[in-house]
Amino acid sequence: MPRKKEPEKKQPAFRHEAYIEGSGSVVNEQITDVLKNNYMPYAMSVIISRALPEIDGFKPSHRKLLYMMYKRGLLSPDKERSKSANVVGETMKLNPHGDQAIYETLVRMTRGNEALLHPFIDSKGNFGKQYSSKMHFAAPRYTEVKLEKICGELFRDIDKETVDFVPNYDNTMQEPTLLPATFPTVLVNSNTGIAVSMASNVCPFNLEEVCETTIALMKDPEHDILSTLKGPDFPGGGFMLYDEAELKKIYETGRGSIRVRSKYNYDSTTKCIEVTEIPYTTTVEAIIDKIIELVKAGKIREISYIRDETDINGLKIAIDLKKGTDPDKLMQKLFKLTPLQDSYPCNFNILIAGTPKVMGVREILTEWTAFREECVQRRTYFDLQKKKEKLHLLEALSKILLDIDKAIKIIRETENEADVVPNLMIGFGIDEIQAEYVAEIKLRNINKQYILRRIEEVDQLRKDIEEMEDILRDKKKIRKIIVNELREVVKNYAQPRRTMFYYQSDVDDAEEEDDTPDYPVNIFVSDSGYFKKITPQSLRMSSEQKLKEGDFISQSFETTNKTDLIFFSDKAQAYKSKANAFDDTKASVMGDYIPAKLSFDEGELLKTLVPTTDYSGYIVFFFENGKAAKVPVKSYETKTNRKKLANAYSDKSPLVAALFVGEDCDVLIRSSTGHALLFNTGMILPKSTRDSQGVQVISLRKNAVLANAETVAPEALEGLEKYRAKSVPAAGKPAKDLGDANQLTL
């Protein structure tokens, strides 16, 4: 019998119907709550477990790496270096964030990278350089590492329960939460970290100065830190610009900025400046690129060539100078314009008991002292318990010494092995632990000589126990131990300061010097926007100006090489420059095209130029609608070196002319209908607002516009009095057209 065809199951109209069927209920949640619940755990993890250093001076990634190297025995002086790849692989048992991240952490702590004042890892191979962005480190399979001797101070007594241990991420081994460092590593080596909504940037200090300051603070909490901690000490050396007020601020608040400049020497035979130390915050490539940029822009003219001569002997930037250049003055200019002088921003944000806190040096060292006191206390307690346990066992030997034959008889006559310990306990009146210890003594050691030699330690043990109990009761003795350890660290690992000092007053005086040469020049501007700066001598030799076809000289000035130049464009913008920013040229060349030279906006053209040396006088702007605005040149003076000023004049009506007037003078304006008006600029009140619309100076007829404006020399006024305005424009009464100027010539 044929089987019946089963009815087809109804397919859902949409795929998601099958998914929704039988699923749980839909819960509506605010998106802000979802973001908060999902993002906050991540943010806290970055802050607490990744980016910020703790009081022992390490981030978790540093601590895990060093601890695994310590467990591999790489601190032993007899141990050979291990391949970096092996160390990275072992560290992944504690740090599962990827081998490349672990290796980059290792590289920074090596001696070869030169990033730390006191490197923690002895290295062999190419580990790059901190001061170069292009000197990359080799792959981990090629390099070898082991722990430096100073790491012995990081792990001293770590096996004596001096710090807490926690399970690693897969619960297969234990790792320390902190390292019991015997000196304040948190201030000795630099540390930078960027967390979520906060960051940390701790500058390095000289080890000897830090230890001496810590000792002084333990003796006197009001100690003047600046007297022992002179200032930061960077691995790359250089000179710190000494600012006592700023240092005090950093020491008190943990925030501030340290200015560091490069160290150089000048070789007069080769006319070459050799830079051998640079600020910690920059690189060789950044310095060279910036100097090349300045040379191309014409801001530095004294350099003929620059090259990187860094080699196996260390960093060196060579700068060849042109003939007649003063090297010291050039370096002052380079310090001001390039990263040869740079700032190190300080932000001492450190985790204390899992909470980020920005602290000054005094508070950091106080917290470290409290941490170290706990380490010493826990170590002392651990040793005390071990000695008590040992004394307890040796006391059993003392009792056996009274009758060794009895002990042997008890063991020999006991039929069952399990009864040996109880019988010894009964026979000598000792507890189970002591009886177990006696029972485990080898037969060859059950003699009077062995037992006497062992119990000789009893008196010393009792003395040591008494001292340890005394230490645990007296905080001063704990601090004395810390002080002795700090002095031992200074004795073994102190090194001379690398970063020296410049006093602030000397630096400021040097920076104020302006060595720009000053001499007379003639400036010419053509109608199409070409600029020429010509010396009088060159102008006398060739007075014929080379111009584009149809172009003509619209402005000319006699001034000096230090003159400030304000270029006004047709887009109501001003571009500031200096005459010395342009090369001296000849009349027989085209000159510099200003819109290209000063990077005008696309389609923007030069309208007029105003030169000034002291920003005195006024600029009178004339607009097509018949209005004029009188603006002081002082309004265009800026404290910073801004090159572009927006809203330089009003853009409500097209600009016709901008006339510079040192003092009020007569001006003749013409309209498009052929009428003229003569008036004195003193009739217009000045406006401090640059984009002022001005006042109506002339009433124009329908469809007429202002066409031209120019100053009038006193000797040219004869015959023009009938065109003079009789009303006062500043009072809001514009003058009427007073005559036909079609045939007027000056």
Buried (B, 14 or more C-beta within 10 A) or exposed (E): EEEEEEEEEEEEEEEEEEEEEEEEEEEEEEEEEEEEEEEEEEBEEBBBEBBBBBBBBBBBBBBBBBBBBBBBEBBEEEEEBBBBBBBBBBBBBBBEBEBEEBBEBBBBBBBBBBBBBBBBBBBBBBBBBBBBEEBEBBEBEEBBBBBBEBBBBBBBBBEBBBBEEEEBEEEEEEBBEBBBBBBBBBBBBBBBBEBBEBBBBBBBBBBBBBBBBBBBBBEEEEBEBBEBBBBBBBBBBBBBBBBEEBBBBBBBBBBBEBBBBBBBEBEEEEBBBBBBBBBBBBBBBBBBEBBEEBBEEEEBBBBBEBEBBBEEEEBBBBBBBEEEBEBEBBBBBBBEBBBBBBBBEBBBBBBBEEEBBBBBBBBBBBBBBEBBBBBBBBBBBBBBEEBBEBBBBBBBBEBBBEEEEEBEEBBEEBEEEEEBBEBBBEBBEBEEBBBBBBBEBEEEEBEEEBBEEBBEBBEEBEEBBEEBBEBBEEEEBBBBBBBEBBEBBBEEBBEEBBBBEBEBEEBEEBEEEEEEEEEEBBBBBBBBBBBBBBBEEBBEEEEEBBBEEEBEEBBEBEBBBBBBBBBBBBBBBBBBBEBBBBEBBBBEEBBBBBBEBBEBEEEBEBBBBBBBEEEEBBBBBBBBBBBBBBBBBBBBEEEEEEEBBEEBBBBEBEBBBBBBBEEBBBBBBBBBBBBBBBBEBEBBEBBEEBBBBBBBBBBBEEEBBBBBBEBBEEEEBEEBEEBBBEBBBBEEBBBBBBBEBEEBEE
